[in-house]
């Protein structure tokens, strides 16, 4: 299955060289497509990718349709080009007993 990604996750597209317009776009993951398998979501079909990929939904995504860059709502991207929002930020709300400061009011 797909590492740390799951359907419904929000991701940013990064590192796309062929169509740099898509870099920085926010998308929602719809369906995981393992390497070498075809992916299908509603009327969208994603031919067998050489690496793990996702069918995604977003706004103003450009993809070649019959050789012409066309804005679409649903497209396919390699998992390596998707960055899950929130991955880079540690969860600062969780602390363990070990991390909590000890205040000695008796000897203060």
Rosetta blueprint (number, residue, H / E / L):
1 X L
2 X L
3 X L
4 X L
5 X L
6 X L
7 X L
8 X L
9 X L
10 X E
11 X E
12 X E
13 X E
14 X L
15 X L
16 X L
17 X L
18 X L
19 X L
20 X H
21 X H
22 X H
23 X L
24 X L
25 X L
26 X E
27 X E
28 X E
29 X E
30 X E
31 X E
32 X E
33 X E
34 X L
35 X L
36 X L
37 X L
38 X L
39 X E
40 X E
41 X E
42 X L
43 X L
44 X E
45 X E
46 X E
47 X L
48 X L
49 X L
50 X L
51 X L
52 X L
53 X E
54 X E
55 X E
56 X E
57 X E
58 X E
59 X E
60 X E
61 X E
62 X E
63 X E
64 X E
65 X E
66 X L
67 X L
68 X E
69 X E
70 X E
71 X E
72 X E
73 X E
74 X E
75 X E
76 X E
77 X E
78 X E
79 X H
80 X H
81 X H
82 X E
83 X E
84 X E
85 X L
86 X L
87 X L
88 X L
89 X L
90 X L
91 X L
92 X L
93 X L
94 X L
95 X L
96 X L
97 X L
98 X L
99 X L
100 X L
101 X L
102 X L
103 X L
104 X L
105 X L
106 X L
107 X L
108 X L
